[in-house]
Amino acid sequence: MAKVASTQIVDRREASPASWILMVVAVAVATVLAVSLPRLIQPAGWMSGEKFLYLALIAYLGASALYIASLAVRPRFTSSGLAGAAALARGGFLVHTTGVAVRWAAAGHAPFSNIYEMVLMFSWGVVALQLLAEWKMRVKYFGAITLPVAALALVLMQVLPGEIRPLVPALQSTWLQIHVTLAIFSYAGFTLSFAAALLYFLKDGTSPRTFLNWAAGLVTGIYGVIVLAAVDRGVNLLLPAWDLATSQKIMLGPKQPLMVPVSGLGWPVVIALALAGLALASNVASTLGRRPGPVGIWAASFFRAALFAQATSVVLLVLKGNSGPYVVPEIGKDVVVRLASSPFLLSGLVTALFISLAWEVLNWKHDAIVEYLPQRETLDNLIYKTVAISFPLLTLMIIAGAYWANRTWGSYWSWDPKEDWALITWLTYAGYLHMRQTRGWRGRRAAYMAIIGFAIVMFTFFGVTYLLPGLHAYA
């Protein structure tokens, strides 16, 4: 009798953290919905699918939090946390699918015509394959990485121009649906291989100190590019001027947008860069020693301070990114700025913030997370399986695109930037598969290749569109 009573007391104590976390996530989701209610009750946005995507974003963020908590707070939170995460993910996917269907019906064609719709379908494909892998492969924790990726994509969509426009002549072809569908599912599959690779490094004993090098390096790189490209000597953040009438950037010439210095936004970016750089330098010095010592403690402190500077940067950008008017002498009139003109800026800041938060969770609960992950061999096989399935889809995508290009432009291959980087992506994954079959590449080598390949995929998908526009400028 005493043993039963004791067990019940332990169970109640163990259930307490789970109840609190579920309640916090539920309250957070309900609060966001309540705050968004004035926006949601307006009719605009429902028929284009934008409101459905906003609801899906809220669900994916909640699911991401529960997936991560399920890893970090086990075993007290495992079953209830995973159940709540799966429910939110499936609910978000259902709303997401509804948004896709509504936009398809409103446009009269498949949502494959521009970068907004490509991001819409990419995020949909990531969640679809995540849920399929969770069901078929019994992989419970992919969602801790794939759901945040999908959520980041939907965050980006909140600032991308989402107007429904007629298809340009080059896109009025059945090959559009074939080419883009293959691209969506191959890129989504590579996202799953990326998730498996990150989990592999965790299981393989990579320490939080090593992950701090990676995280601080990525944040320093992102903020370094932003400072070089968008912060002037007066420490103002430069944002492109926006034409409200045409919903486009105001251009001074080809590839030369009119830039407006917005005061108060540059300092947090510069401070975040400096702190992340100090964290990286300190941690590298600490890693070279046998023990963390005070330098390692400083590295973690610098990175946490950088986290607050990053959060400040994101909040200020959201608050002042849609503002004006600003006096611009070059054109002799007042202009406004809009976040829609700087999707890369916002996505870079949000991505860096997510990386920093992920490291904080990992540093806090590293041992608990690692203990409950699948074995290394299982994760290595998952990397291989996801790449082996996605690579043929990528191959067919390139072949279909070449055939379509010949019918449209009279040439199978034009060495367009998008084509070139698709070829680089293909060669990267072909190299991985070849080396695995001939040289037995497994473990860390395979994980590194999956991460490098995913980075190339993301640059091919997003970077080329904005930095190297060509014949594929519409996507």
C-alpha positions in Angstrom: 0.0 0.0 0.0 2.8 2.4 0.9 4.6 1.5 -2.3 1.5 2.3 -4.4 1.0 5.6 -2.6 4.7 6.5 -3.1 4.5 5.7 -6.8 1.4 7.9 -7.2 3.2 10.7 -5.5 6.2 10.3 -7.9 3.9 10.2 -10.9 2.2 13.4 -9.8 5.5 15.1 -9.3 6.7 13.9 -12.7 3.6 15.0 -14.4 3.9 18.5 -13.0 6.5 19.8 -15.5 4.6 18.3 -18.4 1.4 19.9 -17.3 3.1 23.3 -16.9 4.8 23.1 -20.3 1.7 22.1 -22.1 -0.2 24.8 -20.3 2.4 27.5 -21.2 2.3 26.5 -24.9 -1.5 26.3 -25.0 -1.7 29.8 -23.3 0.9 31.2 -25.7 -1.0 29.9 -28.8 -4.4 31.1 -27.4 -2.8 34.5 -26.6 -1.4 34.9 -30.1 -4.8 34.0 -31.6 -6.6 36.4 -29.3 -4.2 39.3 -30.2 -4.6 38.4 -33.9 -8.4 38.2 -33.8 -8.9 41.8 -35.1 -6.8 40.8 -38.1 -8.4 37.4 -38.6 -12.0 38.7 -38.6 -11.3 41.0 -41.5 -12.4 39.4 -44.8 -9.2 40.3 -46.7 -6.7 37.5 -46.9 -9.0 34.5 -46.5 -9.7 34.0 -50.2 -6.0 34.3 -51.1 -5.0 31.8 -48.4 -2.9 34.2 -46.4 -4.9 33.9 -43.2 -4.8 30.1 -43.3 -1.0 30.3 -43.5 -0.9 32.6 -40.5 -2.8 30.1 -38.5 -0.5 27.3 -39.7 2.5 29.4 -38.6 1.1 29.7 -35.1 0.5 25.9 -35.0 4.0 25.1 -36.3 5.6 27.4 -33.7 3.7 25.7 -30.9 4.5 22.2 -32.3 8.2 23.2 -32.5 8.2 24.2 -28.9 6.6 20.9 -27.8 9.0 18.8 -29.9 12.0 20.5 -28.4 10.5 20.2 -24.9 9.9 16.5 -25.5 13.6 16.0 -26.1 14.8 18.3 -23.3 12.5 17.4 -20.4 12.2 13.6 -20.8 11.0 11.3 -19.5 8.4 13.4 -17.6 7.2 15.0 -20.8 7.8 12.5 -23.5 4.4 11.0 -24.2 2.2 14.0 -23.5 4.6 16.4 -25.2 4.9 14.3 -28.4 1.1 13.8 -28.5 0.6 17.6 -28.2 3.3 18.3 -30.8 1.9 15.8 -33.3 -1.6 17.2 -32.8 -0.5 20.8 -33.4 1.7 19.7 -36.4 -1.2 17.8 -38.0 -3.7 20.6 -37.3 -1.3 23.2 -38.8 -0.7 21.0 -41.8 -4.5 20.7 -42.4 -4.8 24.5 -42.2 -1.8 24.8 -44.4 -3.2 22.5 -47.0 -6.5 24.4 -46.9 -4.5 27.6 -47.6 -2.8 26.0 -50.6 -6.2 24.8 -52.0 -7.8 28.2 -51.5 -5.0 30.0 -53.2 -5.0 27.4 -56.1 -8.7 28.0 -56.6 -8.4 31.8 -56.4 -5.5 31.9 -58.8 -6.9 29.4 -61.2 -3.5 27.6 -61.4 -1.2 25.7 -59.2 0.7 27.9 -56.7 4.0 27.5 -58.4 4.5 30.9 -60.1 6.7 33.0 -57.9 8.9 32.9 -54.8 6.0 33.5 -52.4 4.2 30.4 -53.8 7.4 28.4 -53.9 8.1 29.1 -50.2 4.4 28.2 -49.5 4.8 24.8 -51.2 8.3 24.1 -49.9 7.1 24.5 -46.3 4.1 22.4 -47.0 6.3 19.7 -48.5 8.6 19.7 -45.5 5.8 19.2 -43.0 4.2 16.5 -45.3 7.4 14.5 -45.4 8.0 15.1 -41.7 4.5 13.6 -40.8 5.1 10.7 -43.2 8.5 9.9 -41.7 7.0 10.1 -38.2 4.3 7.6 -39.2 6.3 5.2 -41.4 9.8 5.4 -40.0 8.8 5.9 -36.3 11.1 8.9 -36.1 9.7 10.9 -33.3 12.0 13.9 -33.1 12.6 15.1 -36.7 9.9 17.7 -35.8 12.3 19.5 -33.4 14.3 20.6 -36.6 11.9 20.3 -39.5 9.0 22.2 -37.9 11.1 25.2 -37.1 12.4 25.2 -40.7 8.8 25.2 -41.9 7.9 27.9 -39.4 10.8 30.1 -40.6 9.6 29.7 -44.2 6.1 30.9 -43.2 7.7 33.8 -41.2 9.4 34.8 -44.5 6.1 34.6 -46.3 4.6 37.2 -44.0 6.8 39.9 -45.7 6.9 38.5 -49.2 4.5 40.0 -51.8 1.6 37.6 -51.9 -0.6 39.2 -54.6 -2.2 36.7 -57.0 -1.0 37.5 -60.5 -1.6 35.9 -63.9 1.0 33.4 -65.1 3.7 34.8 -67.4 3.8 33.1 -70.8 6.9 31.0 -69.9 5.0 29.4 -67.0 1.8 28.5 -68.9 2.8 24.9 -69.3 2.0 21.5 -67.7 5.7 21.1 -67.2 5.5 23.8 -64.6 3.6 21.4 -62.3 5.9 18.5 -63.0 9.2 20.5 -62.6 8.1 22.3 -59.4 6.5 19.3 -57.7 9.7 17.4 -58.1 11.7 20.3 -56.8 9.4 20.7 -53.7 9.6 17.0 -52.6 13.3 16.7 -53.4 14.2 19.8 -51.4 11.9 18.7 -48.6 13.6 15.3 -48.5 17.0 17.0 -48.2 15.6 18.9 -45.3 14.9 15.6 -43.5 18.4 14.4 -44.2 19.7 17.7 -42.7 17.6 17.1 -39.6 19.0 13.5 -39.3 22.6 14.8 -39.7 22.2 17.3 -36.9 20.8 14.7 -34.6 23.6 12.4 -35.6 26.2 14.9 -34.4 24.4 15.2 -31.1 24.3 11.4 -30.7 28.0 11.1 -31.7 29.2 13.1 -28.8 29.6 16.5 -30.2 29.8 18.8 -27.1 27.9 22.0 -26.5 31.2 23.8 -26.8 31.7 22.6 -30.3 28.1 23.5 -31.2 28.7 26.9 -29.8 31.5 27.3 -32.3 29.1 26.4 -35.1 26.3 28.6 -33.7 28.5 31.6 -33.0 30.2 31.2 -36.4 26.8 31.2 -38.3 25.5 34.1 -36.3 28.7 36.1 -36.9 28.5 35.3 -40.6 24.8 36.3 -40.9 25.3 39.6 -39.0 28.6 40.3 -40.7 26.9 40.2 -44.1 24.1 42.4 -42.9 26.5 45.0 -41.5 28.6 45.1 -44.7 25.5 45.3 -47.0 22.9 47.2 -45.0 24.5 49.4 -42.3 26.0 52.8 -43.2 28.8 54.8 -41.5 26.2 56.5 -39.3 25.2 53.1 -38.0 21.8 53.4 -39.7 20.1 50.4 -41.3 19.6 50.8 -45.0 16.2 49.6 -46.3 14.9 49.8 -49.8 12.4 52.5 -50.5 8.9 51.2 -51.3 6.4 52.4 -53.9 2.9 51.9 -52.3 1.2 52.3 -55.7 3.0 49.4 -57.4 4.0 47.5 -54.3 7.6 47.3 -55.5 10.9 48.7 -54.6 11.8 52.1 -56.0 14.8 51.6 -58.4 17.4 54.2 -59.3 18.7 51.9 -62.1 19.1 48.2 -63.0 19.7 46.2 -59.8 20.1 49.5 -57.9 17.3 50.1 -55.4 16.9 53.4 -53.6 18.1 52.8 -50.1 16.7 54.7 -47.1 18.8 55.1 -43.9 16.5 54.2 -40.9 18.0 55.4 -37.6 17.9 53.3 -34.5 18.1 49.9 -36.3 21.8 49.7 -37.0 23.2 49.7 -33.4 21.6 46.4 -32.2 22.9 44.7 -35.4 26.4 45.9 -34.8 26.3 45.0 -31.1 25.0 41.5 -31.9 27.8 41.1 -34.4 30.5 42.2 -32.0 29.1 39.9 -29.2 28.8 36.9 -31.4 32.3 37.5 -32.7 33.6 37.7 -29.1 31.8 34.5 -28.3 33.3 32.7 -31.2 36.8 33.9 -30.5 36.6 33.1 -26.8 35.1 29.7 -27.4 37.7 28.7 -30.0 40.4 29.7 -27.5 38.6 27.6 -24.8 38.2 24.6 -27.2 41.9 24.5 -27.8 42.4 24.0 -24.0 41.6 20.8 -22.2 39.1 22.5 -19.8 36.6 25.2 -20.5 38.0 27.5 -17.8 37.0 31.2 -17.5 37.4 31.8 -21.2 34.7 29.2 -21.9 32.4 30.8 -19.4 32.9 34.2 -21.1 32.1 32.7 -24.4 28.7 31.5 -23.2 28.1 34.8 -21.6 29.0 36.7 -24.7 26.7 34.5 -26.8 23.8 35.0 -24.4 24.3 38.7 -24.5 24.3 38.4 -28.3 21.0 36.6 -28.1 19.4 39.6 -26.4 20.9 41.9 -29.0 19.5 39.7 -31.7 16.0 39.7 -30.2 16.2 43.5 -29.9 17.2 43.7 -33.6 14.3 41.6 -34.7 11.7 43.4 -32.6 12.9 46.9 -33.7 13.0 45.8 -37.4 9.4 44.5 -37.1 8.3 47.7 -35.4 10.1 50.1 -37.7 10.3 48.1 -40.9 6.9 49.4 -42.0 7.4 53.1 -41.4 7.9 56.5 -43.0 7.7 58.9 -44.7 11.4 59.6 -45.0 12.8 62.5 -46.9 15.1 61.3 -49.8 17.0 64.1 -51.6 17.9 61.9 -54.5 14.3 61.8 -55.8 13.0 65.0 -54.2 10.1 63.4 -52.4 9.1 61.4 -49.3 9.2 57.6 -49.3 8.2 54.7 -47.0 9.9 51.5 -46.2 8.4 48.0 -46.0 9.6 44.7 -44.7 8.4 43.2 -48.0 11.4 44.8 -49.7 13.9 43.0 -47.4 12.8 39.4 -47.0 16.4 38.3 -46.8 17.2 40.7 -43.9 14.3 39.5 -41.8 14.8 35.8 -42.5 18.5 36.2 -41.7 17.8 37.8 -38.4 15.1 35.3 -37.5 17.3 32.4 -38.5 20.2 33.6 -36.4 17.9 34.1 -33.4 16.6 30.5 -33.8 20.1 29.2 -34.0 21.0 31.0 -30.8 17.9 29.8 -29.0 18.5 26.2 -30.1 22.0 26.3 -28.7 20.7 27.6 -25.4 18.3 24.6 -25.2 21.0 22.2 -26.2 23.5 23.6 -23.6 20.8 23.4 -20.9 19.7 19.9 -21.6 22.4 18.3 -23.6 22.7 15.0 -21.8 18.9 14.4 -21.6 18.5 15.2 -25.3 21.4 12.9 -26.4 20.2 10.0 -24.2 16.9 9.6 -25.8 17.9 10.0 -29.5 18.0 6.9 -31.8 21.3 5.1 -32.1 24.0 6.5 -34.5 23.5 3.7 -37.0 19.8 4.4 -37.2 20.4 8.1 -37.8 23.1 7.4 -40.4 20.7 5.1 -42.2 18.1 7.8 -42.1 20.5 10.2 -43.7 21.2 7.7 -46.5 17.5 6.8 -47.0 16.3 10.4 -47.3 19.1 11.3 -49.7 18.6 8.1 -51.7 14.9 8.9 -52.1 15.3 12.7 -52.8 18.2 12.4 -55.2 16.2 10.7 -58.0 13.5 13.3 -57.6 16.2 16.0 -58.0 17.5 14.3 -61.1 14.1 14.1 -62.7 13.5 17.8 -61.8 16.6 18.8 -63.7 15.7 16.6 -66.7 12.1 17.9 -66.7 13.4 21.5 -66.4 15.9 21.0 -69.3 13.2 19.5 -71.6 10.8 22.4 -70.6 13.6 25.0 -71.2 14.2 23.6 -74.7 10.5 23.9 -75.5 10.3 27.4 -74.1 13.7 29.0 -74.8 15.0 26.7 -77.5 17.9 25.4 -75.5 18.2 22.5 -73.0 20.8 24.4 -70.9 21.5 28.1 -70.8 24.0 28.2 -67.8 21.4 30.3 -65.9 22.4 30.8 -62.2 19.5 28.7 -61.1 20.5 25.9 -63.5 24.1 26.1 -62.4 23.3 25.8 -58.7 20.9 23.0 -59.3 23.7 21.2 -61.0 26.0 22.0 -58.1 23.4 20.6 -55.7 23.1 17.4 -57.9 26.9 16.9 -57.9 27.1 17.3 -54.1 24.5 14.6 -53.4 25.8 12.4 -56.2 29.3 12.7 -54.7 27.9 11.6 -51.3 26.0 8.6 -52.7 29.1 7.6 -54.8 31.5 7.8 -51.8 29.1 5.9 -49.6 28.9 3.0 -52.1 32.5 2.9 -53.1 34.4 4.2 -50.1 31.9 3.3 -47.3 31.3 6.9 -46.2 29.2 6.8 -43.1 28.9 8.6 -39.8 30.3 12.1 -39.6 31.4 12.3 -43.2 27.8 11.5 -44.3 26.4 14.0 -41.8 28.8 16.7 -43.0 27.7 16.1 -46.6 24.0 16.2 -45.7 24.5 19.6 -44.0 26.6 21.0 -46.8 24.1 19.8 -49.3 21.2 21.4 -47.5 23.1 24.7 -47.3 23.5 24.5 -51.1 19.9 23.7 -51.6 18.8 26.7 -49.5 21.1 29.0 -51.5 19.8 27.5 -54.8 16.2 28.0 -53.6 16.5 31.5 -52.0 19.9 33.0 -52.5 20.0 32.7 -56.3 16.5 34.2 -56.6 17.6 37.5 -55.1 21.4 37.6 -55.5 21.9 36.0 -58.9 18.6 36.6 -60.9 18.4 35.3 -64.4 15.9 33.5 -66.6 14.4 32.0 -63.3 13.9 35.5 -61.8 10.2 34.7 -61.1 11.2 31.8 -58.8 
